[in-house]
């Protein structure tokens, strides 16, 4: 009959196997081959400026433009200091014609009600074609400064 000391090598071996499986899963998931990479999509990176300056904080959304035959799943990325990359905190953009929507703020006093701080402009949108291998994008937001709604205005 085998003693407990004969089986003691199994615990470290099992722990090493589990650790190796976790590391392999992490690498696979973050390589772009994981479940966040929808079919017919590509990771997109670039910069966003407003009034000639990098957008402090915001969100960029890549929505398939169905009016021009666009198909797929909506992609998005966080914008920080004017830079975005769908590989980081995002989802890859659909390949083909897209409607790009950008929301941006000053990055000050960020909370649950103001995730980007004070809004700098109304949501901005433009169309563009996302290719299978997209070069870094450079987008200039052409929008007027955000105006707070007038509380005295009759909404009815």
C-alpha positions in Angstrom: 0.0 0.0 0.0 1.3 3.5 -0.9 2.0 6.0 1.9 0.9 9.6 1.9 4.5 10.7 1.3 4.4 8.8 -2.1 1.4 11.0 -3.2 2.8 14.3 -1.8 4.2 15.2 -5.2 0.7 15.4 -6.7 -0.3 18.6 -4.9 2.5 20.8 -6.3 2.1 19.2 -9.7 -1.6 19.9 -9.7 -1.0 23.5 -8.5 1.6 24.0 -11.3 -0.9 22.7 -13.9 -3.7 25.0 -12.7 -1.3 28.0 -12.7 -0.1 27.2 -16.2 -3.7 26.9 -17.4 -4.7 30.2 -15.8 -1.7 32.0 -17.4 -2.4 30.4 -20.9 -6.1 31.5 -20.6 -5.1 35.1 -19.6 -2.6 35.3 -22.6 -5.2 33.9 -25.0 -8.0 36.2 -23.8 -5.8 39.4 -24.0 -4.2 38.5 -27.3 -7.3 39.5 -29.3 -8.2 35.9 -29.9 -10.5 35.8 -26.9 -14.3 36.2 -26.8 -14.1 40.1 -27.0 -12.9 39.9 -30.6 -16.2 39.6 -32.6 -16.1 38.2 -36.1 -15.4 40.6 -39.0 -13.8 43.1 -36.7 -10.4 44.7 -36.2 -8.7 46.5 -33.3 -8.5 50.3 -34.0 -6.3 52.8 -32.2 -5.6 56.5 -32.7 -6.1 60.0 -31.3 -9.0 62.4 -30.8 -8.6 66.2 -30.6 -11.1 68.9 -29.8 -10.3 72.5 -30.4 -6.8 71.4 -31.4 -6.1 69.8 -28.0 -6.1 66.1 -27.0 -9.5 65.1 -25.6 -9.0 64.7 -21.9 -11.5 61.9 -21.3 -14.2 60.2 -23.3 -15.6 57.3 -25.2 -15.5 56.5 -28.9 -18.0 54.1 -30.4 -17.8 52.4 -33.8 -21.3 51.4 -34.9 -21.9 49.6 -38.2 -23.5 52.0 -40.7 -26.5 49.8 -41.9 -27.5 52.5 -44.4 -24.3 51.8 -46.2 -24.2 48.0 -45.8 -22.3 48.0 -42.5 -22.7 44.8 -40.4 -21.3 43.5 -37.2 -21.1 44.2 -33.5 -20.6 47.7 -32.1 -17.0 48.4 -31.0 -15.8 51.0 -28.5 -12.8 52.3 -26.6 -12.0 54.6 -23.7 -10.3 57.9 -24.7 -7.7 59.1 -22.2 -5.4 62.1 -22.9 -6.5 62.1 -26.5 -5.5 58.4 -27.2 -7.7 55.3 -27.7 -7.1 51.7 -28.5 -9.9 49.1 -28.7 -7.4 46.5 -27.4 -7.4 48.4 -24.0 -10.7 48.6 -22.2 -12.8 48.1 -25.4 -14.2 46.0 -28.1 -12.8 45.7 -31.7 -14.6 47.8 -34.4 -16.6 46.2 -37.2 -14.9 46.1 -40.6 -16.7 48.3 -43.2 -18.7 51.5 -43.1 -19.1 52.9 -39.6 -20.8 55.7 -37.8 -18.3 56.9 -35.2 -19.7 58.6 -32.1 -17.6 60.5 -29.6 -18.5 61.8 -26.1 -16.0 63.8 -24.3 -15.4 65.7 -21.1 -12.8 67.7 -19.2 -11.8 64.8 -16.9 -12.5 66.8 -13.7 -14.9 65.8 -11.0 -15.5 62.4 -12.6 -18.2 60.4 -10.9 -21.1 58.0 -11.7 -23.3 60.9 -13.0 -20.4 62.5 -14.9 -18.1 59.6 -16.1 -16.0 62.0 -18.2 -16.3 65.1 -16.0 -18.0 68.2 -17.4 -19.2 67.6 -21.0 -17.2 69.7 -23.5 -19.6 69.2 -26.5 -22.8 67.4 -27.5 -22.2 63.9 -28.8 -20.2 64.2 -32.1 -20.6 61.8 -35.0 -19.0 61.2 -38.3 -18.8 58.3 -40.8 -15.7 56.4 -41.8 -14.6 53.2 -43.4 -12.8 50.7 -41.1 -10.5 48.5 -43.1 -9.1 45.0 -42.3 -5.8 46.6 -41.3 -6.5 50.1 -40.2 -3.7 52.7 -39.6 -4.0 54.8 -36.5 -6.9 57.2 -36.8 -6.7 60.9 -36.2 -10.1 62.5 -35.5 -10.7 66.1 -34.9 -14.1 66.7 -33.2 -15.8 69.5 -35.0 -18.5 70.5 -32.5 -19.5 73.6 -30.6 -19.0 73.8 -26.9 -21.7 72.1 -24.8 -24.4 74.4 -23.5 -26.3 73.5 -20.3 -30.1 73.3 -20.9 -32.0 76.4 -19.8 -34.1 75.3 -16.8 -36.5 78.1 -17.5 -37.3 76.9 -21.0 -40.8 75.3 -21.3 -40.3 71.6 -22.2 -44.0 70.9 -22.8 
